[in-house]
Amino acid sequence: MKRRQFLQHSSLAAAGTLLIPQFLQALHAPGQMAGGGRVLVVIQLSGGNDGLNTLIPCRNDVYYRLRPTGEMTILNQVGYPNPDRSHFRSMDIWHTASASDAYLHSGWLGRYLDAACAGCSQPTQVLELDDMLSLALKGEKHKGIAFRDPRQLAATTRSDMFRSFHQQHQFGHDALADYLYRTLGDTMQSAETILKASRKGSQQPAYPDSALGKGLKTIGGLIGSNINTQVYYISHGSFDTHFNQAMQQQRLLSELNDAVSAFVRDLKQQNRYRDVLIMTFSEFGRRVAQNASGGTDHGSANAMFLLGGNLRKAGMWNPMPTLEDLPGGDIPFRVDFRSVYSTILKSWLHTDPAAILQGSYEHLGFV
């Protein structure tokens, strides 16, 4: 939904109608669902997306009462105690699933990879569509693989220089060097697997020509190839809208809408939508009050969106913020983000969340 449409229909919000952009609306295209390995796709909305301007608050959940067969769950007021307003520190907290006063060097999906990839010969369970690997995907023993283009990744790892480095290294003399060269060897081997898999999934519907669209197209192709990847990670942004928020957020949400819509159509065409869970998050939301530059500053709690063909409850998982209880001008958190992670790890990826998150958290039951 365009920004001007939000403004044009603002009177409906006062009447109790929920206005949400197209990328969050239920996608009702019919399609057969086939079984297969479950996949998690994480879309990081970098910079702190303004949840209040993504999902306009109102008193009555009319939309989901009238459309009970939706394919999206909305978690409101997700955050953590004692929030940090720094982009870098707050993102680290979300990536590592740590408390705000604890510092970890491995990510929650990296620790999942440590558990899922014990003894595997092809460490391609966790992939990121980016030039650099996020902390979320770095484990103690294993790391995910980051790339934008499978062909470029394969071409780079075929370099005589890399192969020479790997062949000449003598393992057993330096643990750190062994780790680095083992990672290089795993990447070289995995690059060929990823390239072959990407070629199998080449028959896809049209995707938008945006960075997110291209990335989700690659992910859709890999899912269609039945590669062993269980987690895909991709970022979109920056949503750091301190000034002129209306135009910047409208553009970014439009890109998100178009890319995710194409991705869902692709998954349904492949009969894989029921096997995929899409999750969005930001490191924090924005403050409720607008600033003097037509933007919003760093806040705390935010909304998370979950899309998929296998959700147990569509629509609002919990109430929207009332905007009456605003400590320090921020939306207070009501749902710990680690409860979301714990639920996904246990009920979707079928692993022990307590070991990975280093603690026990409430099970939410949305999958």
C-alpha positions in Angstrom: 0.0 0.0 0.0 1.3 3.4 -1.0 1.9 6.1 1.7 -0.7 8.3 0.1 -3.2 5.5 0.4 -2.6 5.3 4.1 -3.3 9.0 4.4 -6.3 8.9 2.1 -8.0 6.2 4.1 -7.0 7.4 7.5 -10.6 8.0 8.4 -11.2 4.3 8.2 -8.6 3.7 11.0 -10.7 5.9 13.3 -13.7 3.8 12.4 -12.0 0.7 13.5 -10.7 -0.8 10.2 -7.2 -2.2 10.1 -5.1 -0.8 7.2 -2.1 -2.8 6.3 0.2 -2.7 3.2 -0.2 -5.3 0.5 2.9 -7.3 1.4 1.2 -8.0 4.8 -2.2 -8.9 3.4 -3.2 -12.5 3.2 -2.2 -14.2 -0.1 -5.1 -16.4 -1.0 -4.0 -17.8 -4.4 -4.9 -21.5 -4.3 -2.3 -24.2 -4.7 -1.5 -27.7 -3.7 1.0 -28.1 -0.9 3.6 -30.8 -0.9 5.6 -32.2 1.9 9.4 -31.7 2.3 12.0 -30.3 4.5 11.0 -27.2 6.5 12.7 -24.0 5.7 13.0 -20.7 7.6 13.5 -17.5 5.7 14.6 -14.5 7.8 14.2 -11.0 6.3 16.1 -8.4 8.4 14.6 -4.9 8.1 17.8 -3.1 8.8 17.9 0.3 10.5 14.8 0.1 12.6 11.5 -0.1 10.6 8.7 2.1 12.0 6.2 -0.5 13.0 3.5 2.0 13.7 3.7 3.3 10.1 3.7 -0.3 8.7 0.7 -1.5 10.6 -1.6 1.4 11.6 -3.1 0.8 15.0 -6.8 0.7 15.6 -9.3 -0.6 18.1 -11.0 -3.4 16.2 -9.4 -6.2 14.2 -12.0 -6.1 11.4 -9.7 -7.2 8.6 -8.8 -10.6 10.2 -12.4 -11.1 11.5 -13.6 -10.9 7.9 -10.6 -12.8 6.4 -10.0 -15.7 8.9 -8.0 -17.8 6.4 -5.1 -15.5 6.2 -1.5 -16.6 6.0 0.2 -14.2 8.3 0.7 -13.8 12.0 1.5 -10.5 13.6 3.4 -10.3 16.9 3.1 -6.9 18.5 5.4 -5.2 21.0 8.3 -7.6 20.6 11.5 -6.6 22.2 13.7 -7.2 25.3 14.2 -5.7 28.8 16.4 -2.6 29.1 16.5 -1.9 25.3 19.6 -0.3 23.7 19.0 2.4 21.1 22.3 1.8 19.3 21.9 0.2 15.9 25.0 -1.9 16.4 24.4 -3.1 19.9 20.7 -3.7 19.5 21.3 -5.7 16.3 24.0 -7.7 18.1 21.4 -8.5 20.8 18.9 -9.7 18.2 21.6 -11.6 16.4 23.1 -13.4 19.4 19.8 -13.7 21.4 21.7 -12.3 24.5 20.4 -10.2 27.3 21.0 -6.4 27.0 23.9 -6.6 29.4 25.6 -9.8 28.0 28.0 -10.0 25.1 28.1 -13.2 23.0 30.3 -14.0 20.0 28.1 -16.5 18.3 24.7 -16.0 16.7 21.5 -17.9 17.4 21.3 -19.4 13.9 25.0 -20.1 14.0 24.5 -22.1 17.2 21.6 -23.9 15.5 24.1 -24.7 12.7 26.5 -26.1 15.2 23.8 -28.5 16.4 22.4 -29.3 12.9 25.6 -29.7 11.1 27.5 -32.0 13.4 29.5 -34.3 11.1 27.9 -33.1 7.9 30.0 -33.1 4.7 28.1 -30.3 3.0 27.7 -27.4 5.4 25.0 -25.6 3.5 22.3 -25.7 6.1 22.4 -21.9 6.7 22.9 -19.4 3.8 22.8 -15.6 3.6 22.2 -13.6 0.5 24.7 -10.8 1.2 28.4 -9.9 0.7 29.2 -10.4 4.4 28.1 -13.0 6.9 25.9 -11.6 9.7 26.7 -12.4 13.3 23.4 -14.2 13.6 24.8 -17.0 11.4 28.2 -17.4 13.1 28.5 -20.4 15.4 31.1 -21.6 17.7 32.1 -24.5 15.4 30.4 -23.7 12.1 29.4 -20.7 10.1 26.9 -20.0 7.4 27.9 -19.1 3.9 27.3 -15.6 2.5 27.0 -14.8 -1.2 24.9 -12.8 -3.6 25.3 -14.8 -6.8 25.9 -18.5 -6.8 27.9 -18.2 -10.1 30.2 -15.6 -8.7 30.7 -17.6 -5.5 31.7 -20.7 -7.5 34.0 -18.7 -9.8 35.8 -17.1 -6.8 36.3 -20.4 -5.0 37.7 -21.9 -8.2 40.6 -19.5 -8.0 44.0 -21.1 -8.3 45.1 -18.9 -5.4 42.5 -20.3 -3.0 43.0 -23.9 -4.0 46.8 -23.5 -3.6 46.4 -22.0 -0.2 44.2 -24.9 0.9 46.4 -27.6 -0.6 49.6 -26.2 1.0 48.3 -25.8 4.5 49.5 -28.4 7.0 46.8 -29.1 9.5 47.6 -29.8 13.2 50.1 -27.0 13.9 47.8 -24.0 14.7 44.2 -24.4 15.8 43.1 -21.0 14.5 44.8 -21.5 11.1 43.3 -25.0 10.9 39.8 -23.5 11.5 40.3 -20.8 8.9 41.5 -23.3 6.2 38.8 -25.8 7.1 36.3 -23.0 6.6 37.9 -22.2 3.2 37.7 -25.8 2.2 34.0 -26.1 3.3 33.2 -22.9 1.3 35.0 -24.2 -1.8 33.1 -27.5 -1.7 29.8 -25.9 -0.8 30.0 -23.3 -3.6 29.8 -26.1 -6.2 26.8 -27.6 -4.4 25.0 -24.2 -4.3 25.7 -23.5 -8.0 24.3 -26.9 -9.1 21.3 -26.4 -6.9 20.6 -22.9 -8.2 20.6 -24.2 -11.8 17.9 -26.7 -11.0 15.5 -24.0 -9.8 15.8 -21.7 -12.8 12.1 -21.9 -14.0 10.6 -19.2 -11.8 7.9 -16.5 -12.0 8.9 -12.9 -12.6 10.5 -11.2 -9.6 11.1 -7.4 -9.3 14.5 -6.1 -10.3 15.5 -5.0 -6.8 18.2 -6.3 -4.6 15.6 -8.0 -2.4 13.8 -9.3 -5.4 17.0 -10.8 -6.8 17.9 -12.3 -3.5 14.5 -13.9 -2.9 14.6 -15.2 -6.5 17.8 -17.0 -5.7 16.4 -18.4 -2.5 13.2 -19.5 -4.3 15.4 -21.4 -6.8 17.4 -23.1 -4.1 14.3 -24.2 -2.3 13.0 -25.7 -5.5 16.3 -27.6 -5.9 15.8 -29.5 -2.6 19.2 -28.5 -1.4 19.7 -29.3 2.3 19.5 -25.6 3.4 17.1 -25.1 6.3 17.7 -21.4 7.0 18.0 -18.5 4.5 18.8 -15.0 5.6 18.5 -11.7 3.7 18.5 -8.0 4.7 16.5 -5.1 3.4 16.9 -1.4 4.2 18.0 1.0 5.6 14.9 2.0 7.5 16.8 4.5 9.6 14.3 7.3 8.9 15.3 10.2 11.1 14.1 12.6 8.4 11.7 12.5 5.4 10.4 9.2 6.6 7.3 9.1 4.4 9.1 8.8 1.1 11.9 6.5 2.3 9.6 4.1 4.1 7.1 4.0 1.3 9.8 3.0 -1.2 11.2 0.3 1.1 7.9 -1.2 1.9 6.9 -1.2 -1.7 10.0 -3.1 -2.6 9.3 -5.5 0.3 5.7 -5.9 -0.9 6.7 -6.7 -4.5 9.6 -9.0 -3.6 7.7 -11.1 -1.0 4.6 -11.3 -3.1 6.7 -12.8 -6.0 8.4 -15.1 -3.6 5.1 -16.4 -2.2 3.8 -17.0 -5.7 6.9 -18.9 -6.6 6.7 -21.1 -3.5 3.0 -21.9 -4.2 3.8 -22.7 -7.8 6.5 -25.1 -6.5 4.0 -26.6 -4.0 6.5 -25.7 -1.2 4.7 -22.8 0.6 3.5 -25.0 3.4 7.1 -25.9 4.1 8.4 -22.4 4.4 8.1 -19.9 7.3 9.0 -16.3 6.5 10.0 -14.0 9.5 10.7 -10.3 9.5 12.4 -8.3 12.3 14.1 -5.0 13.0 16.7 -4.2 15.7 14.2 -1.8 17.2 11.1 0.3 16.3 10.9 4.1 16.2 9.7 6.5 18.9 6.0 7.3 18.8 6.4 11.1 18.5 7.5 12.5 15.2 10.7 14.6 15.2 11.2 18.1 13.8 12.6 16.7 10.5 9.6 14.7 9.4 11.0 11.5 10.7 11.2 9.4 13.8 14.1 8.5 16.1 15.2 5.2 17.6 12.7 3.5 19.8 12.3 0.1 21.4 9.6 -2.6 20.9 8.3 -3.3 17.4 6.1 -5.7 15.4 7.3 -8.9 13.8 5.5 -10.5 10.9 5.4 -14.2 10.1 4.1 -15.6 6.8 3.6 -19.1 5.6 1.2 -21.8 4.7 1.5 -23.7 7.9 0.7 -21.1 10.6 -1.5 -22.2 13.5 -3.1 -18.8 14.0 -3.6 -16.0 11.4 -3.9 -12.3 12.2 -3.1 -10.7 15.5 -1.3 -13.0 18.0 -1.5 -10.4 20.7 -3.1 -6.9 21.1 -1.7 -3.9 19.4 -0.1 -1.1 21.6 -2.7 1.3 23.0 -0.2 4.3 22.7 -1.3 5.4 26.2 1.4 3.6 28.2 4.6 5.0 26.7 7.5 4.9 29.2 10.0 7.4 28.0 8.0 8.0 24.8 8.5 4.4 23.6 6.3 1.4 23.0 7.0 -1.0 25.9 7.9 -4.6 25.0 5.4 -7.3 25.9 6.9 -10.3 24.0 10.5 -11.3 24.4 12.0 -11.8 21.0 13.8 -14.9 22.3 10.3 -16.5 22.8 9.8 -16.1 19.1 13.2 -17.7 18.4 12.5 -20.5 20.9 9.1 -21.3 19.2 10.7 -21.4 15.8 13.6 -23.6 16.9 11.4 -26.1 18.7 8.3 -26.3 16.6 9.6 -25.4 13.1 13.3 -26.5 13.0 12.7 -29.3 15.6 15.7 -28.7 17.8 16.3 -27.9 21.5 15.9 -24.2 21.9 17.2 -24.1 25.5 20.7 -25.3 24.4 20.9 -22.8 21.5 19.4 -19.8 23.4 21.1 -20.7 26.6 17.9 -20.4 28.6 14.2 -21.2 28.6 11.6 -18.9 27.1 7.8 -18.9 26.7 6.5 -21.1 23.9 4.1 -19.0 21.7 2.6 -21.7 19.5 2.2 -19.8 16.3 3.6 -22.8 14.4 
